[in-house]
Amino acid sequence: METLHIQITNQKALKLLQDLEDLDLIKVLKDKVAPKKKLSEKYAGKLPGNIADDMQKYITESRKEWQESNI
């Protein structure tokens, strides 16, 4: 079996799919589209606090060194 994702652009197509399902030729699966989260919300709390603090300190120092360098 193969699963395909399709987008219905016309109500007639939906009726055709329902008819095919009634004939036991296909099964219509309804996907739930979840609202997209901000990355900050998605990954909040994924790192232990001490590691996150160390990383933030390292990034801040690296940016400072980069700005001070004369290349």
Z-matrix of the N, CA and C atoms (Angstrom, degrees):
N
C 1 1.446
C 2 1.519 1 109.11
N 3 1.294 2 115.28 1 153.37
C 4 1.458 3 121.99 2 -178.82
C 5 1.520 4 108.59 3 -130.28
N 6 1.309 5 116.53 4 138.30
C 7 1.457 6 121.11 5 178.37
C 8 1.518 7 108.25 6 -106.83
N 9 1.315 8 115.64 7 129.76
C 10 1.455 9 121.83 8 179.28
C 11 1.518 10 109.42 9 -121.58
N 12 1.312 11 115.75 10 145.48
C 13 1.461 12 121.04 11 174.32
C 14 1.521 13 106.86 12 -105.73
N 15 1.312 14 117.22 13 127.50
C 16 1.458 15 120.87 14 -179.67
C 17 1.519 16 108.83 15 -129.09
N 18 1.313 17 114.82 16 158.18
C 19 1.458 18 120.71 17 175.77
C 20 1.521 19 107.42 18 -115.27
N 21 1.316 20 115.94 19 125.48
C 22 1.459 21 121.64 20 -179.71
C 23 1.527 22 108.37 21 -81.29
N 24 1.319 23 116.71 22 123.81
C 25 1.462 24 120.62 23 179.52
C 26 1.524 25 112.03 24 -110.34
N 27 1.329 26 115.78 25 -3.24
C 28 1.461 27 119.77 26 -178.72
C 29 1.528 28 107.73 27 -151.02
N 30 1.303 29 116.99 28 136.25
C 31 1.463 30 121.37 29 -178.35
C 32 1.531 31 112.27 30 -61.15
N 33 1.329 32 117.48 31 -27.11
C 34 1.467 33 120.50 32 178.32
C 35 1.527 34 110.63 33 -63.23
N 36 1.329 35 115.78 34 -35.12
C 37 1.467 36 119.90 35 179.22
C 38 1.527 37 110.36 36 -65.78
N 39 1.307 38 116.53 37 -38.58
C 40 1.461 39 119.99 38 178.34
C 41 1.523 40 110.54 39 -62.81
N 42 1.309 41 116.94 40 -41.53
C 43 1.471 42 121.26 41 178.11
C 44 1.525 43 110.03 42 -62.49
N 45 1.328 44 117.03 43 -41.87
C 46 1.474 45 120.22 44 178.17
C 47 1.529 46 111.31 45 -61.71
N 48 1.325 47 116.19 46 -41.76
C 49 1.466 48 119.80 47 178.75
C 50 1.520 49 111.09 48 -64.79
N 51 1.313 50 116.43 49 -39.82
C 52 1.463 51 119.84 50 178.00
C 53 1.529 52 110.77 51 -64.25
N 54 1.334 53 116.61 52 -38.31
C 55 1.468 54 120.20 53 177.16
C 56 1.531 55 110.68 54 -64.28
N 57 1.318 56 117.37 55 -41.74
C 58 1.464 57 120.80 56 177.62
C 59 1.524 58 111.41 57 -64.01
N 60 1.308 59 115.80 58 -35.20
C 61 1.463 60 119.61 59 177.47
C 62 1.526 61 110.42 60 -68.08
N 63 1.336 62 116.73 61 -39.65
C 64 1.469 63 120.73 62 177.59
C 65 1.528 64 111.82 63 -61.74
N 66 1.324 65 116.88 64 -29.91
C 67 1.462 66 121.69 65 178.42
C 68 1.533 67 112.05 66 -85.20
N 69 1.312 68 117.09 67 5.98
C 70 1.474 69 123.38 68 -178.02
C 71 1.526 70 112.30 69 58.13
N 72 1.329 71 115.91 70 35.19
C 73 1.461 72 120.50 71 176.51
C 74 1.529 73 111.52 72 -96.00
N 75 1.310 74 115.45 73 -30.57
C 76 1.459 75 120.18 74 177.79
C 77 1.524 76 108.77 75 -140.03
N 78 1.322 77 115.38 76 167.84
C 79 1.458 78 120.67 77 173.07
C 80 1.524 79 106.58 78 -125.83
N 81 1.303 80 116.87 79 125.70
C 82 1.456 81 121.83 80 -179.59
C 83 1.523 82 108.44 81 -87.14
N 84 1.329 83 115.19 82 121.64
C 85 1.458 84 122.21 83 177.99
C 86 1.516 85 107.83 84 -108.58
N 87 1.297 86 116.50 85 133.22
C 88 1.455 87 119.52 86 179.57
C 89 1.518 88 108.87 87 -100.87
N 90 1.330 89 115.36 88 120.36
C 91 1.458 90 121.41 89 177.09
C 92 1.515 91 108.65 90 -85.72
N 93 1.306 92 114.48 91 137.61
C 94 1.453 93 119.61 92 173.48
C 95 1.520 94 107.37 93 -94.88
N 96 1.303 95 115.69 94 122.07
C 97 1.454 96 120.59 95 179.20
C 98 1.522 97 107.99 96 -92.31
N 99 1.318 98 114.81 97 112.40
C 100 1.460 99 120.21 98 -179.38
C 101 1.524 100 109.19 99 -81.71
N 102 1.316 101 117.24 100 142.52
C 103 1.466 102 118.94 101 176.76
C 104 1.527 103 109.91 102 -63.33
N 105 1.321 104 115.26 103 140.96
C 106 1.459 105 119.54 104 -178.02
C 107 1.510 106 110.29 105 -73.19
N 108 1.335 107 114.79 106 136.81
C 109 1.453 108 121.72 107 178.30
C 110 1.525 109 109.44 108 -94.29
N 111 1.302 110 115.01 109 154.55
C 112 1.455 111 119.40 110 170.98
C 113 1.523 112 107.41 111 -67.56
N 114 1.321 113 116.29 112 150.07
C 115 1.465 114 119.49 113 178.82
C 116 1.522 115 111.03 114 -60.68
N 117 1.325 116 116.65 115 -35.57
C 118 1.469 117 118.93 116 179.77
C 119 1.523 118 111.00 117 -64.01
N 120 1.333 119 117.44 118 -34.41
C 121 1.464 120 120.81 119 177.40
C 122 1.527 121 110.92 120 -75.50
N 123 1.320 122 115.33 121 -38.81
C 124 1.460 123 120.40 122 -177.45
C 125 1.527 124 111.98 123 -63.49
N 126 1.322 125 116.20 124 -40.71
C 127 1.454 126 119.81 125 -174.54
C 128 1.532 127 113.76 126 -105.00
N 129 1.312 128 117.86 127 9.17
C 130 1.460 129 121.09 128 179.92
C 131 1.527 130 110.04 129 -61.79
N 132 1.311 131 116.64 130 130.60
C 133 1.453 132 121.98 131 177.06
C 134 1.512 133 115.13 132 79.12
N 135 1.322 134 118.38 133 11.68
C 136 1.466 135 120.38 134 -178.45
C 137 1.522 136 112.69 135 -80.33
N 138 1.335 137 117.04 136 -24.99
C 139 1.459 138 120.79 137 177.66
C 140 1.517 139 108.90 138 -106.77
N 141 1.329 140 117.06 139 144.52
C 142 1.458 141 118.26 140 172.80
C 143 1.533 142 109.61 141 -61.13
N 144 1.307 143 117.12 142 147.85
C 145 1.461 144 122.33 143 -175.31
C 146 1.510 145 114.23 144 -55.30
N 147 1.334 146 116.76 145 -41.95
C 148 1.463 147 119.07 146 -177.63
C 149 1.529 148 111.90 147 -66.63
N 150 1.305 149 117.64 148 -37.91
C 151 1.461 150 121.04 149 178.41
C 152 1.526 151 110.05 150 -69.04
N 153 1.315 152 117.02 151 -41.46
C 154 1.461 153 120.85 152 178.22
C 155 1.526 154 110.52 153 -61.81
N 156 1.330 155 117.13 154 -41.46
C 157 1.467 156 121.01 155 178.59
C 158 1.524 157 110.89 156 -64.53
N 159 1.340 158 116.83 157 -42.57
C 160 1.460 159 120.87 158 178.22
C 161 1.526 160 111.13 159 -62.89
N 162 1.318 161 116.45 160 -41.59
C 163 1.463 162 120.24 161 179.17
C 164 1.527 163 110.93 162 -65.11
N 165 1.319 164 117.06 163 -42.70
C 166 1.459 165 120.75 164 179.63
C 167 1.525 166 110.78 165 -63.07
N 168 1.328 167 116.31 166 -40.52
C 169 1.466 168 121.10 167 177.87
C 170 1.523 169 110.28 168 -63.70
N 171 1.331 170 117.42 169 -43.72
C 172 1.460 171 121.89 170 179.33
C 173 1.528 172 111.01 171 -62.74
N 174 1.318 173 116.76 172 -43.28
C 175 1.466 174 120.74 173 179.89
C 176 1.523 175 110.78 174 -63.68
N 177 1.321 176 116.58 175 -43.42
C 178 1.464 177 120.83 176 179.61
C 179 1.528 178 110.41 177 -61.72
N 180 1.331 179 116.78 178 -45.31
C 181 1.468 180 120.72 179 179.40
C 182 1.532 181 110.83 180 -65.10
N 183 1.318 182 117.44 181 -40.56
C 184 1.461 183 120.96 182 -179.89
C 185 1.527 184 110.85 183 -63.65
N 186 1.305 185 116.70 184 -42.12
C 187 1.474 186 119.99 185 178.61
C 188 1.526 187 110.61 186 -63.99
N 189 1.324 188 116.10 187 -40.55
C 190 1.463 189 120.53 188 179.42
C 191 1.524 190 109.75 189 -63.36
N 192 1.327 191 117.89 190 -45.67
C 193 1.464 192 122.20 191 178.91
C 194 1.529 193 110.42 192 -62.58
N 195 1.318 194 117.48 193 -39.97
C 196 1.458 195 121.33 194 -179.47
C 197 1.525 196 110.85 195 -63.87
N 198 1.327 197 116.21 196 -42.36
C 199 1.456 198 120.17 197 -179.57
C 200 1.517 199 112.49 198 -69.28
N 201 1.337 200 116.37 199 -31.15
C 202 1.456 201 121.03 200 -179.09
C 203 1.524 202 113.27 201 -81.74
N 204 1.310 203 118.33 202 -17.67
C 205 1.460 204 121.06 203 -176.48
C 206 1.528 205 110.16 204 -72.81
N 207 1.316 206 115.38 205 145.67
C 208 1.471 207 121.99 206 178.40
C 209 1.511 208 108.50 207 -110.23
N 210 1.296 209 115.82 208 91.23
C 211 1.463 210 119.54 209 -179.52
C 212 1.508 211 109.22 210 -106.01
